[in-house]
Amino acid sequence: MELDNGNKSISEKNHNKIKNSIFEQKPFNPNMELVTEIMPHDFKIYDLTFKLIVIGDAGVGKSCLTMRGTKNFFQEIYAPTIGFEFSTLTIKINDKYVRLQIWDTSGQETYHSLISSFYRNSSLAILTYSINNENSFNHLNYWLNEIKTESNPDIIIFLVGNKVDLINDKVISTEIGQKFAKDNQISFFMETSAKTGFNAKNIFIEAAKKLFLENLKFNDFMKSVVSIDCISNDSISIKNKLENDENKKKNKSCC
């Protein structure tokens, strides 16, 4: 039911409010310069929020990487994740604050049925293997299938080769990781080290940047939809006005 409020109904005002908020967004430009800054952990303000999942075999360093990337903290001995762990990271990108909700999932088979529910509504998945563990790399196809089966069809996937500090024990070369990413149409590939901190923050910054740009791209699409809707509504209004004017002329002529 629409309630009159002056000359405009509430539904019409809400429509205009949504339309204006979309058109206020900056246009999508894949080559636009993005200036980033990681905010303090207790920073509360954010404009955009996205859900991320970190997945892969047990022991590849998912929890250590997440802790190093979000809190700059590392400990040599880390208990296996039971089910999942949750953390957040807020990154300022240009004039917007992007909040990442990060779900670090267990790689143990016992919890696979539990964590599959966390794939849903995730915007981005960080698929992780260890560069010194060939089995963890060989299992990537299993995790990739899990993502495609359980998550949204448009989820973004990043591939991470962790533990590059173990360079002398490296069995999965950078080129092999890059090839796997290319062959499986994975958006981004990076090698990291939770122990030294190498690229630990950068992987989450790159995730935030990718999601930020995708959001701008979506808003541009919505602008086109709203524009078509506005043109359609204007055409209907003009048509109705002409019909009303014609009816008034007929009524006058018959009296």
Beta strands, then each sheet from edge to edge (+ up, - down):
strand 1: 4-5
strand 2: 8-9
strand 3: 36-38
strand 4: 48-56
strand 5: 84-93
strand 6: 96-105
strand 7: 124-130
strand 8: 156-162
strand 9: 188-191
sheet 1: 1+ 2-
sheet 2: 3+ 5- 6+ 4+ 7+ 8+ 9+
end
